[in-house]
Amino acid sequence: QVRLVESGGGLAQPGGSLRLSCVASGIIIDIYDMGWYRQAPGKEREWVAVITSDGDTNYSDSVKGRFTISRDNAKNTVYLQMNSLKPEDTAVYYCQCASDYNYWGQGTQVTVSS
């Protein structure tokens, strides 16, 4: 059974930082692209960042320069370092594994507020 488990969310002040983790089990992620998405209340889920199996990265314009996606294949884990957080970054953040079937985690809440 494939599971993706996100952690690291919480409350941060504007300008602060959080680091999200996504640990995969039941699947070896090193050959797959991995992504982060987010969904704010009342909005559609949106793509945030992707890291390919080769380690190439890409970001949405809204987070470029502030967020960094990385992976540790030895730990079967993907990370999202979020700096210079803004209130509009408040959302539930989801990890995705782009295998033949798109697997999703359960999400972790990030709230940015003073």
C-alpha positions in Angstrom: 0.0 0.0 0.0 1.4 3.3 -1.1 1.3 6.1 1.5 2.6 9.7 1.4 2.7 11.4 4.8 3.2 15.1 5.0 4.4 16.9 8.2 5.9 20.2 9.3 2.9 22.4 8.8 1.8 24.8 11.5 1.4 28.5 12.3 4.1 30.9 11.1 4.3 34.7 11.2 4.6 36.7 8.0 8.2 36.6 6.9 8.8 33.4 8.8 9.8 29.9 7.6 8.5 26.4 7.7 9.9 23.2 6.3 7.5 20.5 5.1 8.4 16.9 4.7 6.7 14.1 2.7 7.7 10.6 3.6 6.7 7.9 1.1 6.2 4.2 1.9 5.1 1.3 -0.3 6.8 3.0 -3.3 10.4 3.9 -4.2 10.2 7.5 -5.3 13.7 7.9 -6.9 12.4 7.2 -10.4 9.4 9.6 -10.1 8.8 13.3 -10.3 7.5 14.6 -7.0 5.4 17.6 -6.5 3.8 19.9 -3.9 0.4 21.4 -4.3 -1.7 23.6 -2.0 -5.4 24.3 -1.5 -6.6 27.5 0.2 -10.2 27.7 1.7 -12.7 28.1 -1.1 -10.1 27.8 -3.9 -9.0 25.1 -6.3 -5.9 23.0 -5.5 -2.9 24.6 -7.2 0.5 23.4 -8.1 3.4 24.8 -6.1 6.6 23.1 -7.1 8.0 20.0 -8.7 11.3 18.1 -8.6 12.0 15.6 -11.3 13.7 12.2 -10.9 16.9 13.9 -12.2 16.6 16.6 -9.6 15.5 19.4 -11.8 13.1 21.8 -10.1 10.4 24.2 -11.1 8.1 26.6 -9.2 4.9 28.5 -9.6 5.4 32.2 -10.0 3.7 32.9 -6.6 6.5 31.0 -4.7 9.5 31.3 -6.9 12.5 32.7 -5.0 10.9 31.9 -1.6 10.3 28.2 -1.7 12.8 25.4 -2.3 11.8 21.8 -3.1 14.4 19.1 -2.6 14.5 15.3 -2.2 16.5 12.7 -0.3 16.0 9.4 -2.2 17.8 7.5 0.5 15.1 8.5 2.9 12.3 8.3 0.4 11.4 11.8 1.3 10.7 15.1 -0.4 10.9 18.5 1.3 9.5 22.0 0.8 11.5 24.8 2.5 9.2 27.8 2.7 10.8 31.2 3.5 9.5 34.7 3.5 6.0 33.4 4.1 3.0 35.5 3.3 -0.6 35.3 4.6 -1.6 34.2 1.1 0.5 31.1 1.5 -2.1 29.9 4.0 -3.4 26.6 2.7 -3.4 22.8 3.1 -0.2 21.5 1.4 -0.2 18.2 -0.4 2.6 16.0 -1.6 2.2 14.1 -4.9 4.0 11.2 -6.5 3.7 11.3 -10.2 4.0 7.6 -10.9 1.7 5.6 -13.3 -1.0 6.5 -10.7 -0.9 9.9 -9.1 -0.6 9.3 -5.3 -1.4 12.0 -2.8 -0.8 12.6 0.8 -3.4 13.7 3.3 -2.1 17.2 3.5 -0.6 19.4 6.2 -2.1 22.8 7.2 0.1 25.9 6.9 -1.3 29.1 8.4 0.6 32.4 8.0 -0.7 35.0 10.4 0.5 37.6 12.9 
